[in-house]
């Protein structure tokens, strides 16, 4: 029988803080990217906006190089009231690109991989119980809460034998691998549709026309705040861009006093800064002031036409605009590529199939995520034994 031992994280792992680079070390372009708090604050690694250092600076920070598979933790972040960027969020560095770790980004390392499997360690660190426990003991302001390496290492940890650790990690990793595969497939399908839209209509110099000639726009209106709840009572409600996911918004709020509605399949657009971000309504829902619903029988065509006009929409986020917003009149008159109806039907018919596949993949991703999120705390705590899954 595999014995589970009560311990603390520091008995099996250590936390290394990042290197204190000088502000003058950072360049817009350089030899190596630097991983900062903002790149991992959401619990995912996002290097789309990163700074670089030159090779001569990197030579002084070789101990702080990020290796593929490294477990990274945000040691500074927001308070527990702002979970999207909360201190204690964890991610992994899954790239082979040489990068360096900045201060206040911690690297969590197993002291002996024969005693603590690093994949098991990752799943212990990434679970909500660990993150919220760390956020609760963080010090500092609401927007800049801090945790130390010693606080992280003092976290209580239940450790099974190494064999069971590896089995638990393998079960959870298999779910994550399936989620990652479907996510990448979705990105590929969308990129394919965007490429064909550009080749068929943009590069061939297709004429522009008004959005309201092919779609109906409904501007959102927020219900009374007292009607909001997270208990699933009433109508699903999306206030604005904050609830957007990659393609479909994240279900969180409901309202018992719905006002402006979007229909299932409508395109949802952020109409307040940042203007122009898009999602699709998975079901009928109420929309707040931060969103507009765009309804068209050629939804797939309109969706990619709007994607193509991101630069035009970004004008509304610039200086001089009113709170970075777009009005109904501005949205109705938005210029999109508008070929003949026969060409629109052709594109819509061909690529609607891809959008259906994206929707199916997304539903499968959500199912897998729920299963993983249900299993994760039970397996890591020992509440559920691996033999129960056989």
C-alpha positions, 0 to 999 in steps of 0.5 A: 500500500502506498503511504501518504506523508504529511509534510510541507512543500519545502521538504521536497521542493525549493523556490528560486526567485528571478534575477533583478535585471535593471530597467536599462537592460530591457530592449524592445528587441534583443537576443533573449526574451525575459519572463516577467510577472505580466507574462504569467499573471493569468496562469498561462504563459503569454509572451506576445508582449515581452522585453528582451536582453542582450547576450552580454547581460544574459551571461550574468544571469545563467542561473535564472535561465528558464528550461522547458517544463519549468514551473513558474509562479507569480510572487507578486500580483493582485489580491484575492478579489481579482482572481484573473491576475491573482498572486500565486498563479502558476504556469509552465515554461513549455518552449525550447526558446532560451529565456530568462526569469525576472525578479518576482517570478519564482521557479519551483524545483523538486529537490529530488525527482525520485522523491517528488515528481515535478509533474505531480508538483505542478498539479499540486501548485496549479490547483485552486486550493494552493493558489487561494491559500497563497493569495490569502497570506500575501502582504501588500496592497490590493493591486500589488500583493506579495508572497515570499519563497519561504511562504510558498515552501511552508505550504502543507503537502501530502506526498504519496510514494513516487509511483503513485505520484507519477500515475496521478500526474499521468492521468491529469496530463493526459486530459491536459494533452487532449485539451491542448490538442483540441485548442490547437486544432481550433486555432488552426481551423480559424487561421485557415478561414481567415487566410481564405477570407483574405485571399478571396476578398481582401487581396482581390480588392473586394469593395467595402460596404456597411455592416448594417447592409448584411447584419442587424446590430443590438447594443447591450444595456445592463440590467439593475445590479441587484438582479445579478447572481452567480447561482444560475437563477434567471438569464445568462448575462455577459457585461463586457469583454472581461467575460470573453474566452477564445471564441465563447464567453465564460459563463459567470453571471445571471440576471433576473431582469434581462433587458437587451438580448443576444440570440444563440449564434450571434456575434458578440462584439466589445463596444468599449475599450478594447473595441472590436474583440469578438466572441460567439453566443453559445445560447440566448443571453442578456448583454450589458453596455460593454457589448453589442450583438450582431445577427446575420444569416451569414454569420460565418462570413460576417465574423471573419469580415469583422476579424479582418477589420480589426485595425479599423476598429482599433481607431475607436481605442485611440486618443480623442475617442469617448472612453474608447467606445463605438456607438450603434451608428458607428457600428452600423456604418462600419465598412467591411469587405462585401462581395456579391451575395453569391460569393458570400453564400459560397464562403459562408457555406464552406467555412460554416462547417469549420465553425461547427467543428470549432464549436464541437471541439470547444464543447469537448474541451469544456467537458474535459476541463470540468473532468480535470478540475473535478479530479485534480483536487481529489487526486492530489489530496489523496481523497480519490485513489488511482485504483478507483479510476481503473 
